[in-house]
Amino acid sequence: MKILRSKAPLRISFAGGGTDVSPYPEERGGAVLNCTIDKFAYVTLEAEPGRTGGTAVESLDFNLKANYERPSDLFYNGELDLVKAALKVLRPPGPEDAPSEWMHLFLHSDAPPGTGLGTSSAMTVALVGAFQHYLKEAWTSYEIAELAYRIERKELGIKGGRQDQYSAAFGGFNFIEFTGPRTVVNPLKIRPEVANELAYRLLLVYTGGGHYSNELIESQQRGYTEKREETVEALDATKQLAIDMKNELLHGNIDEMGHLLDAGWQLKKQFTAGISNPRVDGIYAKAREAGALGGKLVGAGGGGFLLLFCDFARRAGVARAVQDAGGRVTDFSLETMGLQTWSVRSAQ
């Protein structure tokens, strides 16, 4: 019995989100600044070579169990489709009607999908990592990220960009550039005192519910392909803001990062309708009144987690204000590691 585990970190995005969504990066080039946090997507893969019986899948997040005995069972119906897509892409192909090799997959994450932390992409990266270990493949972090992108965006057709897969695969602070078909990850060496200051002054607030990223991203893509002036200008300004924020971070200008977060949030709301809503706007307004220098929703928009940047002395007051407004503060730390995989000794 082989028992393998993998974990991939979730991420917070500071700037540039949306410029990694096609066709913008192919035509104008995109850039994002993000960092991984100590919240993870986990996969356990158990296999017994030579035994058949299909793939048993258990998802703690969705409270679902399923068994796929043959490749023909892997049809998309809205239930564990991400796992099915991963199995189609990653598992060695066999005859369509032949029973698959026995395997058990157990999945869970520290945050629910649809809340803006890149959970689905981190789960996909964790699945790729588990199969890489199982198949003894020597995939690079770039290849792992591209496989995860292929599974989500190409095979399954989920709308979105590329930053989440690369962030989960590489980990740490990254400035990621998208130029045509190429993606370049630039790991940032942040001074420890800057990272410590930044970590204390950030607040992650759950605003409730989730977002429907497919609809929001489709609307954003439509606005760009139709060359709506407001959408194009907002995306161009968002890309420049990611560059500016990266420079401020490297120079240790922490307060300026907070102001740029607010500028980025105002730009993001120009991408398309539905990015924000009255509940999010209300929590954000209370945070600003209490001393937050800036903030933004960390995903495509519509709900989920709000990232706030606070004055050092007023952080506790901001936390009280957002909780009084209906938000829920979630503790986290910055994480420097990306995808990790390991073997577990079988008890048998």
For each residue, the residues with C-beta under 8 A, 3 or more apart:
1: 46 47 48 346 348
2: 45 46 47 48 49 134 343 346
3: 44 45 46 343 344 345 346
4: 44 45 46 47 130 133 134 341 342 343 344
5: 42 43 44 45 130 341 342 343 344
6: 42 43 45 126 127 129 130 133 339 340 341 342
7: 40 41 42 43 126 339 340
8: 40 41 122 123 125 126 129 168 169 338 339 340
9: 36 37 38 39 40 122 167 168 171 335 337 338
10: 36 37 39 40 41 109 110 111 117 118 119 122 168
11: 34 35 36 37 117 118 122 163 164 167 168 298
12: 34 35 36 37 117 202 204 298 305 307
13: 16 17 32 33 34 118 163 296 298 299 307
14: 33 34 35 242 245 249 257 261 264 307
15: 32 33 238 241 242 244 245 246 260 261 264
16: 13 19 20 30 31 32 33 34 163 176 238 239 241 242
17: 13 20 32 161 163 238 268 298 299 300
18: 21 24 161 220 235 238 268 271 300
19: 16 24 25 28 29 30 31 32 161 178 235 238 239 242
20: 16 17 24 25 30 32 161 162 163 176 178
21: 18 24 25 30 159 160 161 217 220 221
22: 25 26 161 221
23: 26 27 221 224 225
24: 18 19 20 21 27 28 30 224 235
25: 19 20 21 22 28 29 30 161 162 178 179 180
26: 22 23 180 181
27: 23 24
28: 19 24 25 235 236 239
29: 19 25 177 178 179 180 239
30: 16 19 20 21 24 25 161 177 178 239
31: 16 19 175 176 177 178 239 242 243
32: 13 15 16 17 19 20 161 163 175 176 178 242
33: 13 14 15 16 173 174 175 176 242 245 246 249
34: 11 12 13 14 16 163 167 173 174 176
35: 11 12 14 167 172 173 174 334 335
36: 9 10 11 12 167 168 171 172 334 335 336 337 338
37: 9 10 11 12 117 204 332 333 334 335
38: 9 332 333 334 335
39: 9 10 109 110 111 117 332
40: 7 8 9 10 109 110 122 126
41: 7 8 10 107 108 109 110 119 122 123 125 126 168
42: 5 6 7 107 108 109 126
43: 5 6 7 105 106 107 123 126 127 129 130
44: 3 4 5 104 105 106 107 130
45: 2 3 4 5 6 103 104 105 130 131 133 134
46: 1 2 3 4 103 104 105 106
47: 1 2 4 101 102 103 104 134
48: 1 2 51 102
49: 2 101
50:
51: 48 101 102
52: 99 100 101 102
53: 69 99 100 102
54: 67 68 69 70 73 99 100 102 103
55: 67 68 87 91 100 102 103 104 105
56: 65 66 67 102 103 104 105
57: 64 65 66 67 68 80 83 104 105 107
58: 64 65 104 105 106 107
59: 62 63 64 65 80 83 107 108
60: 63 106 107 108
61: 107 108 109 112 113
62: 59 80
63: 59 60
64: 57 58 59 79 80
65: 56 57 58 59
66: 56 57 79 80
67: 54 55 56 57
68: 54 55 57 73 74 84 87 100
69: 53 54 73 99 100
70: 54 73 96 97 98 99 100
71: 74 88 93 94 95 96 98 100
72: 75 96 97
73: 54 68 69 70
74: 68 71 84 87 88
75: 72 84
76: 81 84 85 156
77: 81
78: 81
79: 64 66
80: 57 59 62 64 66 83 84
81: 76 77 78 84 85 156
82: 85 86 120 123 124 127 151 152 156
83: 57 59 80 86 87 105 107 127
84: 68 74 75 76 80 81 87 88
85: 76 81 82 88 89 151 152 155 156
86: 82 83 89 90 124 127 128 131 151
87: 55 68 74 83 84 90 91
88: 71 74 84 85 91 155
89: 85 86 147 150 151 155
90: 86 87 127 128 131 135 147 151
91: 55 87 88 100 131
92: 135
93: 71
94: 71 98 100
95: 71 98
96: 70 71 72
97: 70 72
98: 70 71 94 95
99: 52 53 54 69 70
100: 52 53 54 55 68 69 70 71 91 94 103
101: 47 49 51 52
102: 47 48 51 52 53 54 55 56
103: 45 46 47 54 55 56 100
104: 44 45 46 47 55 56 57 58
105: 43 44 45 46 55 56 57 58 83 127 130
106: 43 44 46 58 60
107: 41 42 43 44 57 58 59 60 61 83 123 126 127
108: 41 42 59 60 61
109: 10 39 40 41 42 61 112 113 119 122 123
110: 10 39 40 41
111: 10 39 115 117 119 305
112: 61 109 115 119 210
113: 61 109 119 120 123 210
114: 119 120 210 211 212 213 299 304
115: 111 112 119 206 210 211 299 303 304 305
116: 211 297 298 299 300 303 304 305
117: 10 11 12 37 39 111 122 298 299 304 305
118: 10 11 13 121 122 163 164 167 168 299
119: 10 41 109 111 112 113 114 115 122 123
120: 82 113 114 123 124 152 158 164
121: 118 124 125 148 152 160 164 165 167 168
122: 8 9 10 11 40 41 109 117 118 119 125 126 164 168
123: 8 41 43 82 107 109 113 119 120 126 127
124: 82 86 120 121 127 128 148 151 152 165
125: 8 41 121 122 128 129 144 145 148 165 168 169 339
126: 6 7 8 40 41 42 43 107 122 123 129 130 168 339
127: 6 43 82 83 86 90 105 107 123 124 130 131 148 151
128: 86 90 124 125 131 132 139 144 147 148 151 339
129: 6 8 43 125 126 132 133 144 339 340 341
130: 4 5 6 43 44 45 105 126 127 133 134 341
131: 45 86 90 91 127 128 134 135 137
132: 128 129 135 137 139 144 341
133: 4 6 45 129 130 136 341 342 343
134: 2 4 45 47 130 131
135: 90 92 131 132
136: 133
137: 131 132
138:
139: 128 132 143 144 147
140: 143 144
141: 144 145 166 169 170 185 338 339
142: 145 146 166 169 183 185
143: 139 140 146 147
144: 125 128 129 132 139 140 141 147 148 169 339
145: 125 141 142 148 149 162 165 166 168 169 170 183
146: 142 143 149 150 165 183
147: 89 90 128 139 143 144 150 151
148: 121 124 125 127 128 144 145 151 152 165 168 169
149: 145 146 152 153 154 162 165
150: 89 146 147 153 154 155
151: 82 85 86 89 90 124 127 128 147 148 154 155 156
152: 82 85 120 121 124 148 149 155 156 158 160 165
153: 149 150 156 157 158 159 160
154: 149 150 151 157
155: 85 88 89 150 151 152
156: 76 81 82 85 151 152 153
157: 153 154
158: 120 152 153 213 214
159: 21 153 213 214 217 218 221
160: 21 121 152 153 164 213 217 300
161: 17 18 19 20 21 22 25 30 32 164 178 217
162: 20 25 145 149 165 166 176 178 183
163: 11 13 16 17 20 32 34 118 166 167 176
164: 11 118 120 121 122 160 161 167 168
165: 121 124 125 145 146 148 149 152 162 168 169
166: 141 142 145 162 163 169 170 174 176 183 185
167: 9 11 34 35 36 118 121 163 164 170 171 174 176 338
168: 8 9 10 11 36 41 118 121 122 125 126 145 148 164 165 171 338 339
169: 8 125 141 142 144 145 148 165 166 338 339
170: 141 145 166 167 174 185 187 338
171: 9 36 167 168 335 336 337 338 339
172: 35 36 187 188 335 336 337 338
173: 33 34 35 187 188 190 195 249 334
174: 33 34 35 166 167 170 185 186 187 188
175: 31 32 33 186 188 242 246
176: 16 20 31 32 33 34 162 163 166 167 183 184 185 186
177: 29 30 31 183 184 186
178: 19 20 25 29 30 31 32 161 162 182 183
179: 25 29 182 184
180: 25 26 29
181: 26
182: 178 179
183: 142 145 146 162 166 176 177 178
184: 176 177 179
185: 141 142 166 170 174 176
186: 174 175 176 177
187: 170 172 173 174
188: 172 173 174 175 246 249 250
189:
190: 173 194 195 198 249 250
191: 194 195 252
192: 195 196
193: 196 197 252
194: 190 191 197 198 249 252 254
195: 173 190 191 192 198 199 334
196: 192 193 199 200
197: 193 194 200 201 254 312
198: 190 194 195 201 202 249 254 257 334
199: 195 196 202 333 334
200: 196 197 312 315
201: 197 198 254 258 309 310 311 312 315
202: 12 198 199 307 308 309 310
203: 287 292 307 308 309 310 315 318 319 322 329
204: 12 37 298 305 306 307 308 329 330 331 332
205: 283 287 305 306 307 308 322 327 328 329 330
206: 115 304 305 306 327 328 329 330
207: 279 280 283 297 303 304 305 306 326 327
208: 279 303 326 327 328
209: 302 303 304
210: 112 113 114 115 302 303 304
211: 114 115 116 216 297 299 300 301 302 303 304
212: 114 215 216 302
213: 114 158 159 160 216 217 299 300 301 302
214: 158 159 217 218
215: 212 218 219 274
216: 211 212 213 219 220 271 272 274 275 300 301 302
217: 21 159 160 161 213 214 220 221 300
218: 159 214 215 221 222
219: 215 216 222 223 271 272 273 274
220: 18 21 216 217 223 224 231 271 272
221: 21 22 23 159 217 218 224 225
222: 218 219 225 226 272
223: 219 220 226 228 230 231 271 272
224: 23 24 220 221 227 228 231 232 235
225: 23 221 222
226: 222 223
227: 224 232
228: 223 224 231 232
229: 232 233
230: 223 233 234 270
231: 220 223 224 228 234 235 270 271 272
232: 224 227 228 229 235 236
233: 229 230 236 237 270
234: 230 231 237 238 267 268 270 271
235: 18 19 24 28 224 231 232 238 239 271
236: 28 232 233 239 240
237: 233 234 240 241 267
238: 15 16 17 18 19 234 235 241 242 264 267 268
239: 16 19 28 29 30 31 235 236 242 243
240: 236 237 243 244
241: 15 16 237 238 244 245 260 263 264 267
242: 14 15 16 19 31 32 33 175 238 239 245 246
243: 31 239 240 246 247
244: 15 240 241 247 248 260
245: 14 15 33 241 242 248 249 257 260 261 264
246: 15 33 175 188 242 243 249 250
247: 243 244 250 251
248: 244 245 251 253 256 257 260
249: 14 33 173 188 190 194 198 245 246 252 253 257
250: 188 190 246 247
251: 247 248
252: 191 193 194 249
253: 248 249 256 257
254: 194 197 198 201 257 258
255: 258 259 293
256: 248 253 259 260
257: 14 198 245 248 249 253 254 260 261 294 309
258: 201 254 255 261 262 292 293 294 309 310
259: 255 256 262 263 293 294
260: 15 241 244 245 248 256 257 263 264 294
261: 14 15 245 257 258 264 265 293 294 295 296 307 309
262: 258 259 265 266 288 293 294 295 296
263: 241 259 260 266 267 294
264: 14 15 238 241 245 260 261 267 268 294 296
265: 261 262 268 269 284 294 295 296 297
266: 262 263 269 270
267: 234 237 238 241 263 264 270 271
268: 17 18 234 238 264 265 271 275 296 297 301
269: 265 266 275 276 301
270: 230 231 233 234 266 267
271: 18 216 219 220 223 231 234 235 267 268 275 301
272: 216 219 220 222 223 231 275
273: 219
274: 215 216 219 277 301 302
275: 216 268 269 271 272 297 300 301 302
276: 269 280 281 284 297 301 302
277: 274 280 281 302 303
278: 281 282
279: 207 208 282 283 303 326
280: 207 276 277 283 284 297 303 306
281: 276 277 278 284 285
282: 278 279 285 286 325 326
283: 205 207 279 280 286 287 306 322 325 326 327
284: 265 276 280 281 287 288 292 295 306 308
285: 281 282 288 289
286: 282 283 289 290 321 322 324 325
287: 203 205 283 284 290 292 295 306 308 318 321 322 325
288: 262 284 285 291 292 295
289: 285 286 321
290: 286 287 314 317 318 320 321 322
291: 288 310 311 314 315 317 318
292: 203 258 284 287 288 295 308 309 310 311 314 318
293: 255 258 259 261 262 309 310 311
294: 257 258 259 260 261 262 263 264 265 308 309
295: 261 262 265 284 287 288 292 306 307 308 309
296: 13 261 262 264 265 268 306 307
297: 116 207 211 265 268 275 276 280 301 302 303 304 305 306 307
298: 11 12 13 17 116 117 204 304 305 306 307
299: 13 17 114 115 116 117 118 211 213 302 304 305
300: 17 18 116 160 211 213 216 217 275
301: 211 213 216 268 269 271 274 275 276 297
302: 209 210 211 212 213 216 274 275 276 277 297 299
303: 115 116 207 208 209 210 211 277 279 280 297
304: 114 115 116 117 206 207 209 210 211 297 298 299
305: 12 111 115 116 117 204 205 206 207 297 298 299 330
306: 204 205 206 207 280 283 284 287 295 296 297 298 322 327
307: 12 13 14 202 203 204 205 261 295 296 297 298
308: 202 203 204 205 284 287 292 294 295 318 322
309: 201 202 203 257 258 261 292 293 294 295
310: 201 202 203 258 291 292 293 314 315 318
311: 201 291 292 293 314 315
312: 197 200 201 315
313:
314: 290 291 292 310 311 317 318
315: 200 201 203 291 310 311 312 318 319
316: 319 320
317: 290 291 314 320 321
318: 203 287 290 291 292 308 310 314 315 321 322
319: 203 315 316 322 323 329
320: 290 316 317 323 324
321: 286 287 289 290 317 318 324 325
322: 203 205 283 286 287 290 306 308 318 319 325 327 329
323: 319 320 326 327 328 329
324: 286 320 321
325: 282 283 286 287 321 322
326: 207 208 279 282 283 323
327: 205 206 207 208 283 306 322 323
328: 205 206 208 323
329: 203 204 205 206 319 322 323
330: 204 205 206 305
331: 204
332: 37 38 39 204
333: 37 38 199
334: 35 36 37 38 173 195 198 199
335: 9 35 36 37 38 171 172
336: 36 171 172
337: 9 36 171 172 340
338: 8 9 36 141 167 168 169 170 171 172
339: 6 7 8 125 126 128 129 141 144 168 169 171
340: 6 7 8 129 337
341: 4 5 6 129 130 132 133
342: 4 5 6 133
343: 2 3 4 5 133
344: 3 4 5
345: 3
346: 1 2 3
347:
348: 1
